[in-house]
Amino acid sequence: MDARTKNQRTKTSHPLLRIGALALALAAVPAIGAGIQAQSDVPAAPAADATVGAPIAPVATPPQETPEPAMPEPALDDFEPAPIATLEPGEYLWNPEVAPEGPVVVVVSLPEQKLHVYRNGLRIGVSTISSGKPGHRTPTGTYPILQKRVEHYSNLYDNAPMPYMQRLTWDGIALHAGRIPGYPASHGCVRLPLEFSKLLYGVTSHGTTVVVADDSSHSASVVYPGPEAPVDPHTGMEPAAVDVAALAQLE
């Protein structure tokens, strides 16, 4: 061992030097720990992946349809037809208090197979009828009631009963009670339900106007009448025709 090596070992093995080296080593430990802690707070880098960093294609969203607002359910009354339209064969309506008094006029609609009764210009009754069948068609026109009989029998057709008969012509056309099958079936008369024929008989008189109409003889307002009388109660003429006749008399 040479003197130089011996000198280095002496310096390192000196007690004070060993203490100083230990102190320096201990002082360095916290710094290393802090560095490790700080490094652990940094998020780890993602693993290599071919899709990392690639642009994300937007996902097409289908257009949303705007729902239509719910419509309220129609009331039952919206579908309910007028009472007159729902009359079955043999049925009728009678409401005399609508017009307690005034002139009476009767309108028979052959296409409708109905008879309408007006008093003082307002409808007080309507009934199903059965008019003349093919070959015995009920004639259209305006007629006054010529004769009234509660009990009457046909002079032409085997003495057939004609209760509450109200004669329109002397050759056999009349209003009376009879069978109502729902279609024209008589020999020319206008058949009525029995109970209705009694009611009608009670509000008419000799001379009461009866108008029998179809599409070829009268306008639609008469053939398909409403709640107000479509004809004059005294002449059976439509209002427009009455006005023309009145003007002619003034000239």
BELRA-V139841 format. One record per backbone hydrogen bond with DSSP energy under -1.0 kcal/mol. NH is the residue of the N-H (numbers start at 0). CO is the residue of the C=O. If there is no record, write none. Layout:
{{NH | CO} {NH | CO}}
//
This chain:
{{5 | 1} {6 | 2} {7 | 3} {8 | 4} {9 | 5} {10 | 6} {11 | 7} {12 | 8} {17 | 13} {18 | 14} {19 | 15} {20 | 16} {21 | 17} {22 | 18} {23 | 19} {24 | 20} {25 | 21} {26 | 22} {27 | 23} {31 | 27} {32 | 28} {33 | 29} {34 | 30} {35 | 31} {36 | 32} {37 | 33} {38 | 34} {39 | 35} {53 | 50} {77 | 74} {78 | 75} {86 | 83} {90 | 87} {92 | 125} {94 | 123} {97 | 94} {98 | 95} {104 | 117} {105 | 208} {106 | 115} {107 | 210} {108 | 113} {109 | 212} {112 | 108} {113 | 108} {114 | 126} {115 | 106} {116 | 124} {117 | 104} {118 | 121} {119 | 102} {121 | 118} {122 | 226} {123 | 116} {124 | 116} {125 | 92} {126 | 114} {127 | 90} {128 | 112} {129 | 190} {132 | 185} {135 | 132} {140 | 211} {142 | 209} {144 | 207} {145 | 166} {148 | 164} {153 | 159} {159 | 156} {161 | 151} {163 | 149} {164 | 148} {165 | 174} {166 | 146} {167 | 172} {168 | 172} {171 | 168} {174 | 165} {175 | 189} {176 | 162} {177 | 191} {184 | 130} {185 | 130} {189 | 173} {190 | 129} {191 | 175} {196 | 192} {197 | 193} {198 | 194} {199 | 195} {200 | 196} {201 | 197} {202 | 199} {203 | 199} {206 | 144} {207 | 204} {209 | 142} {210 | 105} {211 | 140} {212 | 107} {216 | 213} {217 | 213} {221 | 218} {222 | 218} {223 | 219} {228 | 120} {231 | 236} {235 | 231} {241 | 237} {242 | 238} {243 | 239} {244 | 240} {245 | 241} {246 | 242} {247 | 243} {248 | 244} {249 | 245} {250 | 246}}
//
